[in-house]
Amino acid sequence: MKIRWLIITVSIVIVGGLAFLLKDFLRDNLYVPIIDMVRFVSVLFRSLPQAFWWWLVLFILALYAAWIFMTRRKSVPSSSQSGARNLSRAMVWIQWIERSHRGDYSRWLLSRQIAQLALQIIAHQEKQPVEWAKEEIISSRFQLPAGVEDFIKTGITTPTFPQYTDLIRRKGRKKGREPLELKVDEVVQFLENSMK
């Protein structure tokens, strides 16, 4: 405890001695230039009319607004960038597939997207509306592999996540694998084969 007070006292004496020895140097090289700069800015501010300052503020705000507008226009994709849009959709699907291992919500989102794609493919192949394909799959009239049918039906028949969790509770996780535990690869393989 005494050593700490001794160190503090010695530090105060050294700093005080240096401040006393350097007071002229600090005054000439630090304090005076700062005070002169503050006086200059004050005189400049008072010498120009207030209307000038208001116009300067408005000009700066206009430049800032133009800069924001120009950067946002560049970031909006044009209609000629359809390839970039398709790439971004593919990237979104890749993210959903990667997240599907995290939990029920991610698997449910993925099943909804895959179900929509499957409906579009089936409707296109059969030259029927999407609603027809939806009814065919729900009523099991359309021939699909069992696991794929469960996956797609779950995506179609559970429009909200709480409905999906209710479905899981009703079926019980112990009675076998839940509809969305099917590997996504099997569903994607089926969809690819359907498109050939």
Secondary structure, DSSP 8 states (H G I E B T S, - for coil): -HHHHHHHHHHHHHHHHHHHHTHHHHIIIIIHHHHHHHHHHHHHHHHS-HHHHHHHHHHHHHHHHHHHHHHHHHHS--TT-HHHHHHHHHHHHHHHHHHTTT-HHHHHHHHHHHHHHHHHHHHHHHT--HHHHHHHHHTT-S---HHHHHHHHHHHH--SHHHHHHHHHHH-GGGS--GGGS-HHHHHHHHHHHH-
